[in-house]
């Protein structure tokens, strides 16, 4: 039985004081460690540095992936958009690995999975290793991972993101972007372009508001029953405007300014959004007549230096119109 002290969220070892340690960088190949090794990093609730290792991550154990980027910063949208960083700056994304939501009430948000470096090992291309995972270690790991706090309140990386991160003061944000250039996350001109873009949209936001706002009191709804694979065209901004209330929402769902860039474009429906975990409370929400579009993600135009999370936009069906099957890529993919 674990003692009370053992059940406190574990802390990653201070690898920065180890001469042989160096941070993982974009493009490096890694292997997800075995169940026993991962288990040794977790507390009694399956957490390291307040970041849960989730059951949806178990299928990736023992497999090899490429680091897509280091997570020097991330954003939270509640109560307002703010920059955060992980406590030990030891988190990466692997390729396009997203959460399936299978162990969390079939949540359909599809969030990018955060990987602590303690759960990964570098791969030497000259060495091919074969590891046989012990079933008892997998079983113990599966039983250790906690997915619910109570009732319909879930524990996942998204709902615990605030606890696993700390605020980045405005004065440090420029240095974070410099670090992203150094570690290969972004190129110099890419970062400069993002700073110019953010400055423009922030100035525009002060003059014209940060989000589109309609005039309705009660907003309309429309059930199209769109399914994965259906092709749709995003309606014009003028058409969408007529569905919004004074807060820029339709039935409580916000139409973000970033979404306006996709008006008139054609995209495929990736999946319906009938179940999603609310990030600030962990509660399960049940949106109606809402879908996600393939490859259409948040661009974080108000976030200085951008945000790596690439959260999917949520689209009310009333903002879309079916256009039938189309071959090839989306307009957005070709741009």
Beta strands, then each sheet from edge to edge (+ up, - down):
strand 1: 29-32
strand 2: 47-48
strand 3: 51-52
strand 4: 64-70
strand 5: 74-76
strand 6: 82-86
strand 7: 91-94
strand 8: 115-116
strand 9: 120-122
strand 10: 148-150
strand 11: 153-154
strand 12: 165-167
strand 13: 231-234
strand 14: 249-250
strand 15: 253-254
strand 16: 266-272
strand 17: 276-277
strand 18: 284-285
strand 19: 290-293
strand 20: 315-316
strand 21: 320-322
sheet 1: 8+ 7- 4+ 1- 9+
sheet 2: 2+ 3-
sheet 3: 5+ 6- 12+
sheet 4: 10+ 11-
sheet 5: 20+ 19- 16+ 13- 21+
sheet 6: 14+ 15-
sheet 7: 17+ 18-
end
